[in-house]
Amino acid sequence: MPRRMPHDHDEMRARAVAAARAAVAADGLAGLTARRIAGELGCSVGSLYNLFVDLDDLVLHVAASVVDDMHAALFAAPLPAEPGAALTELALRYVDFAATRGRLFAMVFEHEPAHDRPTPRWHLDRIERLLARVQAVAAPALPATDAADLRAEVEVLWASVHGIAALAQKDKLGFVSASDPKHLARRLIETFLR
């Protein structure tokens, strides 16, 4: 019988997110079940649902932690001073992140909640901060004439980089190109900047 949760709420939530991350990393989203995470925590499924609204809420918290990791992977190390080189390096780091985080990266973009609740503001803000940093790196390299134009250019460019990374991560890039994903990412940035 699962024991009662002796830890405080925040600590148990952090442990649950860590256990869920490990489950997704090992077995993909299919490996993430409330029973599995409750078992890892040594508590009941009901106790787990005192920490999170439902399994989708837990997945959202795991996704937030992956977005935080992405932010760190893209921006922890200094970028080159030359704007085009900085943008290229950022794209290469994104491709690397997708390749090294595998199922966690896929989970962020592929999970479909079983409810129709809107995405919480705290999660949207986290994603917006990441995109704002990408835009700040891209701005000096792009010919945008105003803020809206710059935002549109960055969205198109970053969606394209994501497409390369996602196809490579799923080992499906071969359907569109025999090239290495990093080569394609470099070529994309070069072409876009021209």
Secondary structure as the mmCIF struct_conf table of DSSP 4:
data_model
#
loop_
_struct_conf.conf_type_id
_struct_conf.id
_struct_conf.beg_label_comp_id
_struct_conf.beg_label_asym_id
_struct_conf.beg_label_seq_id
_struct_conf.end_label_comp_id
_struct_conf.end_label_asym_id
_struct_conf.end_label_seq_id
HELX_LH_PP_P HELX_LH_PP_P1 PRO A 2 ARG A 4
BEND BEND1 HIS A 7 HIS A 7
HELX_RH_AL_P HELX_RH_AL_P1 HIS A 9 ASP A 27
HELX_RH_3T_P HELX_RH_3T_P1 LEU A 29 GLY A 31
HELX_RH_AL_P HELX_RH_AL_P2 ALA A 34 LEU A 41
TURN_TY1_P TURN_TY1_P1 GLY A 42 GLY A 42
BEND BEND2 CYS A 43 CYS A 43
HELX_RH_AL_P HELX_RH_AL_P3 VAL A 45 LEU A 51
BEND BEND3 PHE A 52 ASP A 54
HELX_RH_AL_P HELX_RH_AL_P4 LEU A 55 PHE A 75
BEND BEND4 ALA A 76 ALA A 77
HELX_LH_PP_P HELX_LH_PP_P2 PRO A 78 PRO A 80
BEND BEND5 ALA A 81 GLU A 82
HELX_RH_AL_P HELX_RH_AL_P5 PRO A 83 GLU A 110
BEND BEND6 ALA A 114 HIS A 115
HELX_LH_PP_P HELX_LH_PP_P3 ARG A 117 PRO A 120
HELX_RH_AL_P HELX_RH_AL_P6 ARG A 121 ALA A 138
HELX_RH_3T_P HELX_RH_3T_P2 ALA A 139 ALA A 141
BEND BEND7 LEU A 142 LEU A 142
BEND BEND8 THR A 145 ASP A 146
HELX_RH_AL_P HELX_RH_AL_P7 ALA A 147 GLN A 169
TURN_TY1_P TURN_TY1_P2 LYS A 170 ASP A 171
HELX_RH_3T_P HELX_RH_3T_P3 LEU A 173 PHE A 175
TURN_TY1_P TURN_TY1_P3 VAL A 176 VAL A 176
BEND BEND9 ALA A 178 SER A 179
HELX_RH_AL_P HELX_RH_AL_P8 PRO A 181 LEU A 193
#
